[in-house]
Amino acid sequence: MHIAPHDNQNRPIVDIDHPLVPYVYFNIIRLGAGQTFDYRTRGYETCVVPATGTVTVEAAGQTFAAIGQRGADVWDGEPEGVYVPQHTGARMTALTDTEVFIAGAQYGETLRPFAVRAPDIDRVQYGSDDTKTHRKIKHILGAAYHDRVGRLLVSELFTVGAGGWSGFPSHKHDTDRLPDETRHDECYNFRFRPDYGSGLQMLQRVDNQVGDAYHIMNRSTVLIDKGYHPCCVLPGYEMYYFTILGGQSQRSLKQYFQPTHAAQLHTIPGIMDMVAKFK
């Protein structure tokens, strides 16, 4: 499903118990310097990640000061975030004009909040210019926090260079059938540089059958509920997407690669390192 760019007026773009992707939650908050925003998500753990600007986050009696150091856009510096447990009141106060992502996953236990600072970001780069698959991933809530988070995985993905494919070889994660695959609902929010760039999100429900394709633009949101889902950006443009994964029964993601294209796993440098980081 594609949700076109729009002013959500600080209301959830993907609310709790969404009929397509019930295991994830997504909101974008825009604040002017000095403004505050309060929220509480019963049954959903969340992570506050400034796309641009700086905020202070208060949750469960703790204060996490000056989160987020990016200026003009998501390419302008490293991400930071704050993990907020489910059903825990949180307040963010904008220190500058800011745009903030709130990523969430369904989870019933109440853990402890913590901050993820720029030096703590787990990075992986894989693919190649030759295979048109070169990309960089910055894990905000990745494998390093496996024992401190319930079911939520939060990452930022960047194409390296201008143009190319991401999420290839095509894979899916819509069925809980360990050890081959886990069900993880997924949500993307895209950005392009320059911001008038665009791309394509594929969603092929069944191997070797016609699927869906969505024209994605700056600030497009895409919900991945079922099927193989590679995406691409037009030549001459860079693409970023904020990625939220929420597991049905476990946090670690087990991707199932599309049989038709599985041989491509042996052509893309470093791809298994990428797979290992989604835990």
C-alpha positions in Angstrom: 0.0 0.0 0.0 1.3 3.5 -0.9 0.3 6.5 1.2 1.0 9.7 -0.8 3.0 12.6 0.8 0.7 14.8 2.9 0.6 17.0 6.0 -0.4 14.5 8.7 -0.7 17.4 11.2 1.2 15.3 13.8 -1.4 12.5 13.7 -0.2 8.9 13.1 0.3 7.9 9.5 0.1 4.3 10.5 -1.9 4.0 13.7 -2.1 1.1 16.1 -3.9 -2.0 14.9 -3.6 -1.0 11.2 -5.6 -3.6 9.2 -2.7 -4.2 6.8 0.3 -4.0 9.1 -0.9 -4.4 12.7 2.6 -5.0 14.1 4.0 -1.5 13.2 3.2 2.1 14.0 4.5 5.3 12.4 4.1 9.0 13.0 5.8 12.2 11.8 5.9 15.1 14.2 6.8 18.7 13.1 7.6 21.2 15.8 8.9 24.7 15.9 11.7 25.6 18.4 10.3 25.5 21.9 7.2 23.5 21.1 6.4 20.2 22.8 4.6 17.0 21.8 3.3 14.4 24.2 2.3 10.8 23.4 1.7 7.4 24.8 1.2 4.2 22.8 -0.5 1.4 24.7 0.7 -2.0 23.4 3.4 -0.5 21.1 7.0 0.2 22.0 8.4 3.2 20.0 11.6 4.9 19.0 11.9 8.7 18.6 14.3 9.6 15.7 14.7 13.2 14.6 14.9 13.4 10.8 16.2 16.9 11.1 16.7 19.2 14.1 17.2 18.5 17.8 14.8 17.5 20.6 15.0 16.6 24.3 12.9 13.5 25.2 11.5 12.8 28.6 10.1 9.3 29.4 9.7 7.2 32.6 11.4 9.9 34.7 14.4 10.1 32.6 15.6 13.0 30.4 17.6 12.5 27.2 18.9 15.9 26.2 19.7 17.2 22.7 18.8 14.1 20.5 19.5 14.6 16.8 22.2 16.7 15.2 21.1 16.9 11.6 20.4 20.1 9.8 19.0 20.4 6.3 18.0 16.8 5.6 18.6 13.2 6.5 21.9 13.2 4.6 23.2 16.0 6.9 24.8 14.0 9.8 24.2 10.8 11.7 20.9 9.6 13.2 20.1 9.4 16.9 17.1 8.1 18.8 15.3 7.3 22.1 13.6 4.0 22.9 10.3 4.6 24.7 8.6 1.5 26.2 4.9 0.7 25.5 2.3 2.6 27.5 4.9 5.0 28.8 4.2 8.7 28.6 6.8 10.6 26.5 7.3 14.3 25.9 9.6 15.7 23.2 10.6 19.4 23.4 12.1 20.9 20.2 15.3 22.8 20.7 15.3 23.8 17.0 12.7 23.6 14.3 12.5 19.8 13.8 10.8 16.9 12.1 10.7 13.7 14.1 9.9 10.1 13.1 8.2 7.9 15.7 8.6 4.3 14.9 6.7 1.6 16.7 6.1 -2.2 17.0 3.4 -4.1 18.8 4.8 -5.4 22.2 3.1 -5.9 25.5 5.9 -5.7 28.0 7.2 -2.5 29.5 11.0 -2.2 29.3 13.3 0.7 30.2 13.9 3.8 28.0 17.4 4.5 26.6 19.1 6.8 24.1 21.0 5.8 21.0 23.7 8.4 20.2 25.5 8.8 16.9 28.6 6.9 17.9 26.4 3.9 18.8 24.9 3.5 15.3 25.6 0.1 13.8 26.5 0.6 10.1 26.8 -1.9 7.2 27.5 -1.3 3.6 27.0 -3.8 0.8 26.4 -4.3 -2.9 28.4 -2.8 -5.7 28.1 -0.2 -8.4 28.5 -2.9 -11.0 25.4 -4.8 -9.8 23.4 -1.5 -9.3 22.8 -2.6 -5.6 25.2 -0.4 -3.7 23.7 0.8 -0.4 24.4 1.8 3.2 22.4 0.9 6.3 22.5 2.7 9.6 20.8 0.6 12.3 19.4 2.7 15.1 17.7 -0.2 16.9 19.7 -3.1 15.5 21.4 -6.2 16.8 23.3 -4.3 19.5 20.0 -3.7 21.4 18.5 -7.2 21.1 18.3 -7.7 24.8 16.8 -4.2 25.5 14.0 -4.1 22.9 10.9 -6.3 22.4 10.0 -6.7 18.7 11.1 -3.3 17.1 13.8 -2.9 14.5 14.6 0.6 13.2 17.0 1.5 10.4 17.9 4.1 7.8 18.8 2.9 4.3 20.6 4.9 1.7 21.5 4.3 -1.9 25.2 4.8 -2.5 25.7 7.0 -5.6 22.8 8.1 -7.8 20.3 5.6 -9.1 20.1 1.8 -8.5 18.2 -0.9 -6.6 17.6 -1.7 -3.0 16.0 -4.7 -1.4 17.4 -7.0 -4.0 17.5 -10.0 -4.4 13.8 -9.8 -3.8 12.7 -11.2 -0.4 9.7 -11.5 1.8 8.9 -11.9 5.5 5.1 -12.3 5.7 4.8 -15.8 7.3 5.9 -17.2 10.6 7.5 -20.5 9.6 10.9 -20.8 11.3 13.6 -21.6 10.6 12.9 -20.4 7.0 11.0 -17.1 7.5 9.5 -14.8 10.1 6.5 -12.5 9.9 7.6 -8.9 10.2 5.3 -6.1 9.1 7.2 -3.3 7.5 6.8 0.4 6.9 9.0 2.8 4.8 9.2 6.6 4.5 11.2 7.8 1.5 13.3 10.8 0.9 15.1 11.8 -2.3 18.0 14.1 -3.0 17.3 16.4 -4.8 13.8 16.2 -3.3 12.1 16.2 -6.7 13.6 12.8 -7.4 11.4 9.7 -7.3 11.5 5.9 -7.7 9.5 2.7 -7.8 8.4 0.3 -5.1 7.5 -3.2 -6.3 5.3 -5.7 -4.4 5.1 -9.1 -6.0 2.7 -11.2 -4.0 3.6 -14.6 -5.6 6.8 -15.7 -7.3 6.6 -15.3 -11.1 3.2 -13.7 -11.0 2.3 -10.1 -11.8 2.3 -7.9 -8.7 1.9 -4.2 -7.8 4.2 -1.2 -8.4 3.9 2.2 -6.7 5.5 5.5 -7.9 7.2 6.8 -4.8 8.1 10.4 -4.2 9.7 12.5 -1.6 7.9 11.7 1.8 6.0 8.7 0.3 5.1 6.1 2.9 4.8 2.4 1.8 3.3 -0.4 3.9 4.7 -3.9 3.3 2.2 -6.6 4.4 2.9 -9.4 2.0 5.2 -10.3 -0.9 8.6 -9.7 -2.4 9.4 -6.0 -2.3 12.5 -4.5 -4.0 12.6 -0.8 -4.8 14.7 1.5 -7.0 15.5 5.2 -7.6 15.8 7.0 -10.9 19.3 7.6 -12.3 20.8 10.8 -11.1 19.1 10.8 -7.7 19.9 9.5 -4.2 17.3 7.7 -2.2 16.8 7.2 1.6 14.2 5.3 3.4 13.3 5.2 7.1 12.5 1.5 7.9 10.3 0.1 10.7 10.0 -3.6 11.2 7.7 -5.2 13.8 7.8 -9.0 14.4 4.8 -11.2 15.2 6.6 -13.7 17.4 10.3 -12.6 17.7 12.5 -9.6 17.1 15.1 -11.2 14.8 14.2 -11.0 11.1 14.4 -14.1 8.9 14.1 -13.1 5.3 13.0 -15.6 2.6 14.6 -14.8 -0.8 12.5 -15.2 -3.9 13.4 -18.6 -5.5 13.5 -17.1 -9.0 16.2 -14.6 -8.0 18.0 -16.5 -5.2 21.1 -17.1 -7.4 21.8 -13.4 -7.2 22.8 -13.8 -3.6 26.1 -15.0 -4.9 26.6 -11.9 -7.1 26.2 -9.1 -4.6 29.1 -8.4 -2.3 28.5 -8.3 1.5 24.8 -9.2 1.3 25.0 -11.9 4.0 26.6 -9.4 6.4 23.5 -7.3 5.8 21.2 -10.2 6.6 23.0 -10.9 9.8 22.4 -7.3 11.2 18.6 -7.6 11.2 18.4 -9.3 14.7 
